[in-house]
Each structure stands twice: as C-alpha cells, then as structure tokens.
Amino acid sequence: MKMKINPWKAWKSVSRKKKRWIAAGVGLLVLILAASYTVFLVPLLEQEQWVYKESTVERGTLTVGVSESGTLEYGITSLLYDLDLDVSDEDEEDSDEDSDDTDSDETVQKYLKIEKIYVASGQRIEEGDALIKLTEDSVSDVRRLLESAVVDARSAYNEAEAEYNLSVLEAQTTYDTQLVESEYAASIYSSKSQSVTNDIEAIQVEINQRNANISLLEEALEQAKEDYTEALETYESACQSLEAADIDHTENFMTYQNAYVSAQTQYQNAKTALEQAQQNLEDNTEEIASLEEQLANAQAKSAIDMLDAKEAYEEALIEGDNAQTTYNAQLESLEETLNEAEEEKNQVEEKLQAFEDFVGEDGILYADGSGIVTQVGYEAGDNLVQSGVILSYAAPDDMTISVDVTQEDVVDFAVGDLVEILFTAYEDTPYEGTILSIDTTATARNSNTISYTVVIGVNGDTELLYGGMTADITFVTEEKEDVLYVSRRAIVEENGKSYVYRQTALGGRELAEVETGISNGVNIEILSGLSEGDIIYIASRVSSETEVEAEADPSESGADGVSGTEAGFGNQEGMEGMQLPENGEMPGDFGQMGGREMQGGRNQEMEAGQ
C-alpha cells in the first residue's frame, strides 16, 4: 500500500536554517538570470539590422491629394407593403364590431397572403427576378372588395354632382333675386311710403269733406225746421178752418178739407225732411268720428309699416351688398361637399390602382433593380396585415463612403469632384468616386481639429464590393501625367540634395543624385537623374529578427507607384530624409557591394565581396 506524502507537512519538517539556505539559493539564481538577460540578450535584441529591396523607376500619372479613410455603406432599396385596403365607412365598422365572425371574414377579404418566397438573405438578385408570389384567392378577394368600393364611390359621386348642379341653380336664383331687390330697394321703400301716405291723406280728405258738409247739413236742418214750422202752422190753421167749416155747405167744406189735406201733406213732408236733415247731420258727425278714428289708426299703423319698410329696405341693401359673398359661401359649401365625394371616389380608385400595380398581372412581386438581399421579413403563409418592409436589398449603384475632412482641406473640394478610392480588400484595383455632398455643419474630432463630413459615391462596377469594407479616399489636389516617379522611401538626403541608390550596368550599386518634383507622400516625381525602368534600392532599418524576416519577404512589393502605403516595411518612416552614411557607403552590407558610389561630386570604386 502506497503512502501519500503531504508537501506542506514535508516543508514544515525542514529546519529553519535549511529554509534560509534554500531561499538564498533561489534568489541568487534569479539575479544571475536577470543579469544574463540584461548583459547578453538585450543588446542582441536591440541590435539594428538593415534589409533592402529592389524597386523600379516607373512612368505614369502621379496624383497628389488628401487621403482619408472610411467605410462603404450600401444604399438600401426596400420592397414596401403600404397598401390601404380599408374601404369600410364608420357605420360598417360599428356593425363589424357587433359581429362575432367578422375577424375570419375580414382576414380572407382584406388581407393578401404570401404563397411562396423565391429569395433568401444574402442572395444576389437582378432586376426583374421574381421575389414573392401571393395566393390567387387572396388577390381575387381583395380585388373584388376594392372594385365594389369603386362602384359605390362613383355612384355616390354622381349623386353628389347632380345635387351640386341643382343647388348651384337655386343659389344663382337667390343671388339674382337679392341683386334685383337691392337695386329696387329704394323704389320699393319709396312706393311703400307713398302708399301709406296716400291712405292717410285719403282719410283726411274724407274727413275734410265731412266737416265741410256739416254747415250744409246744418243749413238744410234749419231750412227743414223753418219749413216744418211753417207747414205746422198751415196744418193747424187748416185744421181749425176745417173744424169751423159748415158741413152743410158742401162747397166750402170741400175747400177747407182740401186745404187741410194739402196742409197735412205739407206738414208730413216737412216733418220727414226735418227728421232726415237731423239724421243726416248725426250720420255725418258719426262718420267724422269714425274717420278720425281710422285716421289715428292709419297713422299709428303707418309708423309701424314705415319701420317695416325701412327694415326691409336696409335688409335688401345689406343682402345686395352681401349677395356675392353669400353666393360664394354657398358655392364653396357645395363644392366642398362635391369635392369630398370626388376625393372619396379618387381615393378608392387610387387604392384599386395601387393594388393592381402591387400584385401585377400574375400576383408575383418582382425586383425593381439588382443587388444583394439583406432582409426578408415574411415567410410563406403569412398575411400582409400591417404596412412595412417585405424585403430589402442593397443596390450596387448606390454605394457611398463618408469621411471627415479638416477645415484646411475641405475648402478645396466641391460637390461633383472626382476622387480615387482604394479598398483594403482590393489593393490592386483602384475605384473612382464622386463627391455627392459636403456637410456644412462642423464636427470637432478634438480640441484642435475641426472637420466636415464628405459623402462620396462609388462609380463604375461595384459587383465585388460589400457593405462595411474599408477604403482609403484620395481627394486629388494636383495631378501630373506621363512623369517618372519612385517610392518616397528610396530618397536619401544630404546637404539639401536628394540621392537614390541605383543599380549599375554591371549589377553593382551607385549613389545617384536626382532632382525631385511633387510628392503624394507615397511616391515622388523624378525630374532628372533617373530613367524609366532603372533599378533602385530601398533600405529599411529594423531591430528584431521577426522584423528582418518580414522586411525581407520577397512577396511584398514596394515599387507600386500609386499604392497608398509601401508594402513590406514595418518602419513607416522608411528612408524619408535619411542622411547619407559616412564615406558614401550604403547601410549594412551595401558598403561591401561592388559598384560606383557617388557622393559630393567624387567617385569611389567598390569591389564586390570586399
């Protein structure tokens, strides 16, 4: 049976003195290792080494500009479902709420249903490709619903139009009447006033006539009284004579009797004439009183009639003044009612037309353009109930890159300017872009730099591009065609002059003085001192084995005259501004290579392998 040893118990069993010796030994070992690392390894790691690359003098177009980085953004095109299939009015909606089976019926009738989806997210599509197929039943149900609504709306509009035409005629008649009454309001008022005045004057004339008759009637009464008195006296005298007459004396008796009868008749006539005269006078007096009462009533009524006539006159004037306004208001109200009916008709017709445009002839939705599908929002069997995106795809002809440009540089750019684009994924394939917009609102990236957002549209074939790709944008400020150029790293400077290390005809190296022109920071123009196709050398100083291996990788190329960075060099400064080494020798082992070295106007031959 094996026994387990507890390390902790074993350590505790060691004496304190031995523990001190062990600790001292460990500490000494650590110090020795640290000293060895510092003395031997660190200098080896920090020892600088040089690597060299061949490069070729190129001829072509050299572009100088401002470079910024950005990310490619897709222009998203969406297939939207935005049909309004609600053609019910409020009464129908209220009745629908009271119905138990409304939901199922309305779902079949009002909603389109997806039968099949032909594409998936990430799939590339072309214009005219089938995207989604709708069920025939749902298309037929919705079409029937909308066509019925169109028929109802057109019928309602026709009724509203007929009512409008009739109402317009009535309003026109009222308008014309008000104008006529307004034009003749003064004459109507004057005529009314004259009529009232004539009625009062007629009564007054009759009263005057009655008053004038009073004296005549009184004279006639006095004359009747006199005639009556005289006839009475004659009658009484005849009575007395008749009573005194001798009956026996026939002739005398007949004379008195005849006189009596004549006197009696005269008396009766006089009495009747007297009574008639008195009655005429009384009647005349009563008629005067009646006429005076009529006059008072007529005068009181005339005041009221005149007020009414004046009010009617003023109303006629006001209505005349407002006739056009009233007529316009009536027309506006009538037109509003008609327009509402027409708008309802147009809306329903537009809904039907939008539906037909959406479903097409076969109930299949097709792509309006090409691109990559980015989203599919539905599945087969789903109902299109709410407005929203059915499917989205990225349009290749609508790709943009947004970059921030400093205020010092942005003033040199304008909308429509062309730029150069180099995507990280396709370093050997330059693209062209166009400035679409320049934001006028500044964006502060830090306390010292103010920048503005510039949006660039990508031109040409963008089939290989994907959203999110990074790119370097070069805003061209100067451009020269058919010029010689080399990498900026190939230039070494001394005493204000520029040199490059050039391969000689025998394979050696020589230091050649050159005259330089414009530079874009990556490449520099050579005005003199080199020819197209010359081989030159680019030196880079590194301080670790890993960097040496990376710099010496032959797969990297530093001779690209238009690339944004020199490939293969970890040292970003490269040879820019590098001073010539003493005695004109190249760094590192270049001093041992054969060739002719030029420095400060003197030549020095170097043998290969020395």
QUIVENKA-V736961 format. One record per residue. N is the residue number from 0. RES is the residue in one letter. PSI is psi in whole degrees, -180 to 180 (none if undefined). Layout:
# QUIVENKA-V736961
N&RES&PSI, N&RES&PSI
This chain:
# QUIVENKA-V736961
0&M&126, 1&K&146, 2&M&134, 3&K&135, 4&I&128, 5&N&113, 6&P&-39, 7&W&-41, 8&K&-37, 9&A&-44, 10&W&-40, 11&K&-26, 12&S&-15, 13&V&145, 14&S&159, 15&R&-34, 16&K&-44, 17&K&-36, 18&K&-39, 19&R&-46, 20&W&-41, 21&I&-45, 22&A&-40, 23&A&-39, 24&G&-42, 25&V&-45, 26&G&-42, 27&L&-40, 28&L&-42, 29&V&-42, 30&L&-42, 31&I&-44, 32&L&-43, 33&A&-42, 34&A&-41, 35&S&-42, 36&Y&-44, 37&T&-41, 38&V&-39, 39&F&-47, 40&L&-43, 41&V&-47, 42&P&-37, 43&L&-41, 44&L&-34, 45&E&-3, 46&Q&124, 47&E&144, 48&Q&159, 49&W&140, 50&V&154, 51&Y&147, 52&K&147, 53&E&146, 54&S&159, 55&T&142, 56&V&121, 57&E&158, 58&R&136, 59&G&-155, 60&T&129, 61&L&121, 62&T&132, 63&V&133, 64&G&-171, 65&V&131, 66&S&135, 67&E&159, 68&S&148, 69&G&-179, 70&T&137, 71&L&132, 72&E&136, 73&Y&148, 74&G&115, 75&I&127, 76&T&129, 77&S&137, 78&L&108, 79&L&145, 80&Y&108, 81&D&28, 82&L&137, 83&D&104, 84&L&10, 85&D&108, 86&V&12, 87&S&147, 88&D&-178, 89&E&-39, 90&D&-41, 91&E&-37, 92&E&-40, 93&D&-40, 94&S&-32, 95&D&-34, 96&E&-28, 97&D&-5, 98&S&138, 99&D&-32, 100&D&25, 101&T&-44, 102&D&-48, 103&S&-41, 104&D&-45, 105&E&-33, 106&T&-43, 107&V&-36, 108&Q&-35, 109&K&-12, 110&Y&136, 111&L&149, 112&K&138, 113&I&127, 114&E&-40, 115&K&144, 116&I&126, 117&Y&-13, 118&V&168, 119&A&162, 120&S&135, 121&G&-10, 122&Q&139, 123&R&131, 124&I&159, 125&E&159, 126&E&131, 127&G&-6, 128&D&143, 129&A&134, 130&L&-52, 131&I&139, 132&K&134, 133&L&152, 134&T&144, 135&E&-38, 136&D&-45, 137&S&-38, 138&V&-44, 139&S&-42, 140&D&-46, 141&V&-40, 142&R&-44, 143&R&-40, 144&L&-47, 145&L&-40, 146&E&-39, 147&S&-41, 148&A&-36, 149&V&-43, 150&V&-45, 151&D&-42, 152&A&-39, 153&R&-40, 154&S&-45, 155&A&-37, 156&Y&-42, 157&N&-42, 158&E&-44, 159&A&-36, 160&E&-42, 161&A&-44, 162&E&-37, 163&Y&-47, 164&N&-43, 165&L&-45, 166&S&-34, 167&V&-41, 168&L&-45, 169&E&-42, 170&A&-37, 171&Q&-42, 172&T&-47, 173&T&-40, 174&Y&-47, 175&D&-41, 176&T&-44, 177&Q&-37, 178&L&-42, 179&V&-47, 180&E&-35, 181&S&-41, 182&E&-37, 183&Y&15, 184&A&-41, 185&A&-44, 186&S&-37, 187&I&-43, 188&Y&-44, 189&S&-41, 190&S&-41, 191&K&-43, 192&S&-42, 193&Q&-37, 194&S&-43, 195&V&-43, 196&T&-42, 197&N&-40, 198&D&-44, 199&I&-42, 200&E&-37, 201&A&-42, 202&I&-42, 203&Q&-39, 204&V&-43, 205&E&-38, 206&I&-44, 207&N&-41, 208&Q&-41, 209&R&-40, 210&N&-38, 211&A&-32, 212&N&-20, 213&I&-48, 214&S&-38, 215&L&-42, 216&L&-37, 217&E&-39, 218&E&-43, 219&A&-36, 220&L&-43, 221&E&-41, 222&Q&-38, 223&A&-36, 224&K&-45, 225&E&-45, 226&D&-38, 227&Y&-42, 228&T&-45, 229&E&-41, 230&A&-35, 231&L&-44, 232&E&-44, 233&T&-41, 234&Y&-43, 235&E&-40, 236&S&-39, 237&A&-36, 238&C&-46, 239&Q&-43, 240&S&-37, 241&L&-39, 242&E&-34, 243&A&-9, 244&A&149, 245&D&119, 246&I&-32, 247&D&-29, 248&H&95, 249&T&-43, 250&E&-43, 251&N&-38, 252&F&-41, 253&M&-34, 254&T&-45, 255&Y&-35, 256&Q&-42, 257&N&-42, 258&A&-38, 259&Y&-47, 260&V&-41, 261&S&-42, 262&A&-39, 263&Q&-44, 264&T&-45, 265&Q&-39, 266&Y&-45, 267&Q&-42, 268&N&-42, 269&A&-40, 270&K&-44, 271&T&-43, 272&A&-36, 273&L&-48, 274&E&-40, 275&Q&-40, 276&A&-42, 277&Q&-41, 278&Q&-41, 279&N&-40, 280&L&-41, 281&E&-44, 282&D&-41, 283&N&-40, 284&T&-44, 285&E&-38, 286&E&-39, 287&I&-43, 288&A&-41, 289&S&-43, 290&L&-38, 291&E&-38, 292&E&-44, 293&Q&-38, 294&L&-44, 295&A&-43, 296&N&-42, 297&A&-41, 298&Q&-42, 299&A&-44, 300&K&-35, 301&S&-36, 302&A&-43, 303&I&-45, 304&D&-37, 305&M&-38, 306&L&-45, 307&D&-42, 308&A&-39, 309&K&-41, 310&E&-44, 311&A&-37, 312&Y&-48, 313&E&-39, 314&E&-39, 315&A&-40, 316&L&-45, 317&I&-45, 318&E&-34, 319&G&-44, 320&D&-36, 321&N&5, 322&A&-44, 323&Q&-42, 324&T&-45, 325&T&-42, 326&Y&-43, 327&N&-40, 328&A&-41, 329&Q&-43, 330&L&-41, 331&E&-43, 332&S&-42, 333&L&-42, 334&E&-37, 335&E&-44, 336&T&-43, 337&L&-41, 338&N&-37, 339&E&-44, 340&A&-40, 341&E&-40, 342&E&-42, 343&E&-43, 344&K&-46, 345&N&-40, 346&Q&-44, 347&V&-41, 348&E&-40, 349&E&-37, 350&K&-43, 351&L&-44, 352&Q&-42, 353&A&-38, 354&F&-47, 355&E&-41, 356&D&-35, 357&F&-48, 358&V&-21, 359&G&-164, 360&E&-26, 361&D&7, 362&G&19, 363&I&134, 364&L&128, 365&Y&158, 366&A&134, 367&D&-17, 368&G&-177, 369&S&161, 370&G&-166, 371&I&128, 372&V&126, 373&T&-19, 374&Q&137, 375&V&114, 376&G&-3, 377&Y&167, 378&E&164, 379&A&135, 380&G&-13, 381&D&149, 382&N&141, 383&L&97, 384&V&-49, 385&Q&153, 386&S&145, 387&G&-173, 388&V&124, 389&I&-43, 390&L&143, 391&S&147, 392&Y&150, 393&A&122, 394&A&124, 395&P&-21, 396&D&11, 397&D&61, 398&M&134, 399&T&159, 400&I&130, 401&S&129, 402&V&157, 403&D&128, 404&V&136, 405&T&159, 406&Q&-28, 407&E&-32, 408&D&-33, 409&V&-24, 410&V&-18, 411&D&-3, 412&F&160, 413&A&154, 414&V&132, 415&G&-15, 416&D&148, 417&L&146, 418&V&164, 419&E&138, 420&I&132, 421&L&114, 422&F&142, 423&T&-35, 424&A&-21, 425&Y&72, 426&E&-24, 427&D&4, 428&T&94, 429&P&147, 430&Y&161, 431&E&144, 432&G&168, 433&T&135, 434&I&119, 435&L&-37, 436&S&155, 437&I&115, 438&D&132, 439&T&-4, 440&T&123, 441&A&148, 442&T&122, 443&A&117, 444&R&-29, 445&N&-177, 446&S&-18, 447&N&-12, 448&T&128, 449&I&131, 450&S&165, 451&Y&142, 452&T&127, 453&V&128, 454&V&127, 455&I&132, 456&G&137, 457&V&128, 458&N&165, 459&G&-162, 460&D&120, 461&T&23, 462&E&-31, 463&L&-3, 464&L&148, 465&Y&150, 466&G&139, 467&G&-9, 468&M&141, 469&T&150, 470&A&151, 471&D&127, 472&I&129, 473&T&115, 474&F&112, 475&V&124, 476&T&-22, 477&E&145, 478&E&132, 479&K&135, 480&E&153, 481&D&56, 482&V&157, 483&L&141, 484&Y&155, 485&V&172, 486&S&141, 487&R&-23, 488&R&-16, 489&A&-13, 490&I&130, 491&V&147, 492&E&145, 493&E&129, 494&N&39, 495&G&5, 496&K&157, 497&S&141, 498&Y&159, 499&V&152, 500&Y&118, 501&R&144, 502&Q&134, 503&T&175, 504&A&-28, 505&L&5, 506&G&0, 507&G&-168, 508&R&144, 509&E&152, 510&L&113, 511&A&131, 512&E&138, 513&V&157, 514&E&127, 515&T&159, 516&G&-128, 517&I&157, 518&S&143, 519&N&14, 520&G&-21, 521&V&-48, 522&N&159, 523&I&142, 524&E&139, 525&I&113, 526&L&-32, 527&S&159, 528&G&-18, 529&L&161, 530&S&159, 531&E&133, 532&G&-11, 533&D&142, 534&I&128, 535&I&170, 536&Y&141, 537&I&123, 538&A&144, 539&S&133, 540&R&126, 541&V&166, 542&S&15, 543&S&155, 544&E&-39, 545&T&-44, 546&E&-35, 547&V&-45, 548&E&-40, 549&A&-42, 550&E&-31, 551&A&2, 552&D&115, 553&P&-12, 554&S&-19, 555&E&145, 556&S&135, 557&G&16, 558&A&9, 559&D&116, 560&G&-8, 561&V&1, 562&S&157, 563&G&-28, 564&T&155, 565&E&116, 566&A&144, 567&G&0, 568&F&118, 569&G&-29, 570&N&109, 571&Q&-26, 572&E&-29, 573&G&-133, 574&M&9, 575&E&125, 576&G&13, 577&M&134, 578&Q&148, 579&L&140, 580&P&162, 581&E&147, 582&N&12, 583&G&9, 584&E&147, 585&M&157, 586&P&155, 587&G&-134, 588&D&0, 589&F&-25, 590&G&-14, 591&Q&0, 592&M&152, 593&G&162, 594&G&-179, 595&R&127, 596&E&132, 597&M&129, 598&Q&122, 599&G&29, 600&G&0, 601&R&149, 602&N&142, 603&Q&122, 604&E&137, 605&M&130, 606&E&140, 607&A&138, 608&G&-7, 609&Q&none
